Amino acid sequence: MSTESSVRVGIVGLGNIGHHHADRLVDLGATLVGGLDIQADARRRFAEKYDVNTYEEKSELFEEVDAVIITTPNRFHEEYAVAALDAGLDVLLEKPLAHSLESAERIAAAAEDADGFCMVGFNNRFANPVEVVRHHYGEGRFGDVTHVEANYVRRRGIPGRGSWFTSKEVAGGGSLIDIGVHAIDLALYFLDFPEVVEVSGVTRSEFGDRDDYTFVEMWGEDVGPEAFDVDDSASAFIRTDEGTTISLEVAWATNRPTNDEFFLRGTEGGVRFDRASHDLQFYEDGVGGGNHLSTADVETQDNDTHKTEQEAFLAAVAEGEHPGRNTVEQGLAVQRVIDAIYRSSETGEAIRLDAAETETETETPPAN
């Protein structure tokens, strides 16, 4: 059986997030074989920094590795993930699963038939406070959790206008598919992924397409509003088949304070988790000695979530089986919610995700 350090890994997509993953592979002592990118400058920088070979053709890299981490822009996830899976490799695919639901479904189909496995890069799940919440949720400490408030809101934080993040053709959307995907995934993960049956949402573009967009700092170069054709905020309400609900607030830019808080509301207790600071509080009540309310600060050990995610991935590759978390099926469920929010915003109506099944069940047979 292979060890984690002997697993040969390649990076597909050698931009900032590719370097971010490569740094953590090096820290973990994994065997970083090389990188793949269509841009010559990106290949040169990666080769110089990590002293590895770089490739322009995927077949050349795939012959040298056991697994790949894919960090390309969303539109190219399908091309490289499907090719890697067809080559028998294990894949860690950065979120979201794809730029569109149709593309995500094709990745899921390829993963189902592959010898290797595909793990989706929802790194926030690996935060220690999240693991603590999941443990106590499973133990029933909070009773029946009926609602989750999920926030991923920046006061100003639009990526460089002109980068692929602000191109609908390449990214598939804006704030919702970029950071909202994390909020949706965490909310569903807290609830153990119930089936989503209805989604109502609104997406907006209120800041990114303005000449007078005001910001203090920006990731990437700003080339102006003409390079911005995506949403910069979204609000949604999600219902599941278990009766639980999720309220979602997402923004790259808005005139309110930054907010990264998640609240779980249960019949026996509640939780506040701050995704950015990792602050964690439990809210409970009791009658012993008299009616009382209690708020407990829960301190956890800090951890690098991408590094912890990679540890799980490498261990699974070495063992030759899926780690059992961050599955493609879960990634596809999140993608369906994103797609439904965009469709709801376009139509002004709630979207039933179980509509096809309902129509089939209620269809009246033709008269003889």
Secondary structure, 3 states (H helix, E strand, C coil): CCCHHHCEEEEECCCHHHHHHHHHHHHCCCEEEEEECCCHHHHHHHHHHHCCEEECCHHHHHCCCCEEEECCCHHHHHHHHHHHHHCCCEEEEECCCCCCHHHHHHHHHHHHHCCCCEEEECHHHHCHHHHHHHHHHHCCCCCCEEEEEEEEECCECCCCCCCHHHCHHHHCCCHHHHHHHHHHHHHHHHCCCCCEEEEEEEEECCCCCCCCCCCCCCCCCCCCHHHCCCCCEEEEEEEECCCCEEEEEEECECCCCCECEEEEEECCCEEEEECCCCCEEEEEEECCCCCEEEEEECCCCCCCHHHHHHHHHHHHHHHCCCCCCCCHHHHHHHHHHHHHHHHHHHHCCCEECCHHHHHHHHCCCCCC
